Amino acid sequence: RQTQYQLKVRMGHRLQDFLFLPYKAMADPAVRTLYSKYVNAYTIHEEFDDLRRPEDVAKYWVALAAIFEENQNVTSLLGMARRRIIRLDPGLAPTFDNFVSSFLVSRIGT
């Protein structure tokens, strides 16, 4: 249960980070895809509210494995987004780079 709680909190923080990005960054298709992936993962964690029975824990771990598989291309999506965003508006580089940095550090910590 503690793992589930911590993952949900961390995903909530990443979702909040997305919401502080400038509109031009959020309008990028790769950023929107990443945001949707995180919303979906957060929603899945919400569905597993109470993990008291072994069957529920087993279902949760299967769902976690599916989330992991779906999110294998996160770094390439971030790279594509950065290239497009910087080409659109070079002034967004520091903001987006800070976002990417904290995003990747939180993924490593998870």
C-alpha positions as CSV (number, residue, x, y, z in Angstrom):
1,R,0.0,0.0,0.0
2,Q,2.8,2.4,0.8
3,T,4.3,1.9,-2.7
4,Q,0.9,2.6,-4.3
5,Y,0.5,5.7,-2.2
6,Q,4.0,7.0,-3.1
7,L,3.6,6.3,-6.8
8,K,0.3,8.1,-6.8
9,V,1.8,11.2,-5.0
10,R,4.7,11.3,-7.4
11,M,2.5,11.1,-10.5
12,G,0.3,13.8,-9.0
13,H,3.4,16.0,-8.7
14,R,4.4,15.3,-12.3
15,L,0.9,16.2,-13.5
16,Q,1.1,19.4,-11.6
17,D,4.5,20.2,-13.3
18,F,2.8,19.7,-16.7
19,L,0.2,22.3,-15.7
20,F,2.8,24.9,-15.1
21,L,4.3,24.6,-18.5
22,P,3.6,27.4,-20.9
23,Y,0.8,26.9,-23.4
24,K,3.2,26.6,-26.3
25,A,4.9,23.6,-24.6
26,M,1.6,21.9,-23.7
27,A,0.3,22.3,-27.2
28,D,3.1,20.1,-28.5
29,P,1.7,16.6,-29.5
30,A,4.5,14.7,-27.6
31,V,3.9,16.7,-24.4
32,R,0.2,16.1,-24.7
33,T,0.9,12.4,-25.2
34,L,3.1,12.3,-22.1
35,Y,0.5,14.2,-20.1
36,S,-2.2,11.7,-21.2
37,K,0.0,8.8,-20.2
38,Y,0.4,10.2,-16.8
39,V,-3.3,11.0,-16.4
40,N,-4.0,7.4,-17.4
41,A,-1.5,6.0,-14.9
42,Y,-2.8,8.2,-12.1
43,T,-6.3,7.1,-12.9
44,I,-5.3,3.4,-12.8
45,H,-3.8,4.0,-9.3
46,E,-7.0,5.6,-8.2
47,E,-8.9,2.5,-9.2
48,F,-6.9,0.4,-6.8
49,D,-7.9,2.3,-3.7
50,D,-7.7,-0.5,-1.2
51,L,-5.1,-3.3,-1.5
52,R,-6.1,-5.6,1.3
53,R,-6.6,-8.9,-0.5
54,P,-3.8,-10.8,-2.3
55,E,-6.0,-10.9,-5.5
56,D,-6.1,-7.1,-5.5
57,V,-2.4,-6.8,-5.0
58,A,-1.9,-9.2,-7.9
59,K,-4.2,-7.1,-10.2
60,Y,-2.3,-4.0,-9.1
61,W,1.1,-5.4,-10.1
62,V,-0.3,-6.5,-13.5
63,A,-1.6,-2.9,-14.0
64,L,1.8,-1.5,-12.9
65,A,3.6,-3.8,-15.5
66,A,1.2,-2.5,-18.2
67,I,1.9,1.1,-17.2
68,F,5.7,0.4,-17.4
69,E,5.3,-1.2,-20.8
70,E,3.2,1.8,-22.1
71,N,5.8,4.3,-20.9
72,Q,9.0,2.9,-22.4
73,N,9.3,5.7,-24.9
74,V,9.1,8.6,-22.5
75,T,12.6,9.9,-23.1
76,S,12.2,9.9,-26.9
77,L,8.9,11.8,-26.6
78,L,10.6,14.4,-24.4
79,G,13.4,14.7,-26.9
80,M,11.0,15.2,-29.8
81,A,9.0,17.7,-27.8
82,R,12.1,19.7,-26.9
83,R,13.3,19.9,-30.5
84,R,9.9,21.2,-31.7
85,I,9.4,23.5,-28.8
86,I,12.8,25.1,-29.1
87,R,12.3,25.5,-32.9
88,L,9.0,27.2,-32.2
89,D,10.3,29.5,-29.5
90,P,13.9,29.4,-28.4
91,G,13.0,31.4,-25.3
92,L,11.2,28.4,-23.9
93,A,14.4,26.4,-23.6
94,P,15.2,27.2,-20.0
95,T,11.7,26.5,-18.8
96,F,11.3,23.3,-20.7
97,D,14.8,22.1,-19.8
98,N,14.0,22.6,-16.1
99,F,10.8,20.7,-16.5
100,V,12.6,17.8,-18.3
101,S,15.3,17.8,-15.6
102,S,12.9,17.5,-12.7
103,F,10.8,15.0,-14.7
104,L,13.8,12.7,-15.4
105,V,15.1,13.0,-11.8
106,S,11.7,11.9,-10.4
107,R,11.6,9.0,-12.9
108,I,15.0,7.8,-11.7
109,G,13.9,8.1,-8.1
110,T,10.8,6.0,-8.7
